[in-house]
Amino acid sequence: MDQWNKPGYRPGNNYYNPNGQQNAMGGYQRPYPAQPAQQPPSVPQPTRLSREEQMEAKRLAEQARFSFDGYQVVRREFISHNFDPAMTIRGNSITFNNSCISKLENATYVQFLINPAEQRLLIRPCEEGARDAVRWCIVREDKRKSRQITCTIFIEKLREMMGWDDLYRYRLQGMRIDHDGEQLYLFDLSSNECFLPQKRDPDTGKLIRPKPILPAEWRETFGMDVKEHAASTQVDLTQGFISADLSQQEEELPLITAQIE
């Protein structure tokens, strides 16, 4: 059948509607040709990173936003520190452990400097003949060992200043610092561990080591704020530090007692 005889075709109208539907003008509407379906624009797929690349990207992101704000430096007393430099006050004497002695290799005599306002104690190496020099170790051949330093009046004044009980033994952790080319040991008197006297087990006869009693305020935090911690190691020997003459105090003790009586 040619197009002139197809249903829906009228001569004089150059269009064709197979359904024979007339339009408003009396002609037949040619259907619109089918349009091809439009494809959505292609979206580039992200390149998959390797595990190493992902870790590096995460590291760089953490590095970019890092700040010490909110961090606390965990106190050394919360971690095993038996071999760290330490000073022990027991009875009427002070003892420095061998770890502390070994760190100041050339020091046989030291001076004690104390800052009552900041409650800090400094150990400063000095020559044997220097004023207020105190022998703090025993030297035999090439070995250096700690010695017990008797200083009754000095310890009594420390206990009075710090509110310490003479029943307890106090241990303080020291830190070595540099100041104007000098090697010093700094002790924070307010950061201490105290121990009850050792007792023997009634059954075995072995010594029972008492657990340390820590300051109550330490229970609230892990340690100092980072900025406060950094400031705690800053030392100005011209501000607040005074020398403690331990040897003279021991020698003057009988004289002072006689005057009081």
Secondary structure, 3 states (H helix, E strand, C coil): CCHHHCCCCCCCCCCCCCCCCECCCCCECCCCCCCCCCCCCCCCCCCCCCHHHHHHHHHHHHHHHCCCCCCEEECHHHCCCCCCCEEEEECCEEEECHHHHHHCCCCCEEEEEEECCCCEEEEEEECCCCCCCEECEEEECCEEEECEEECHHHHHHHHHHHCCCCCCEEEEEEEEEEECCEEEEEEEEEEEEEECCCEECCCCCCEECCCCECCHHHHHCCEEEHHHHHHCCCCCCCCCCEEECHHHHHHHHHHHHHHHC
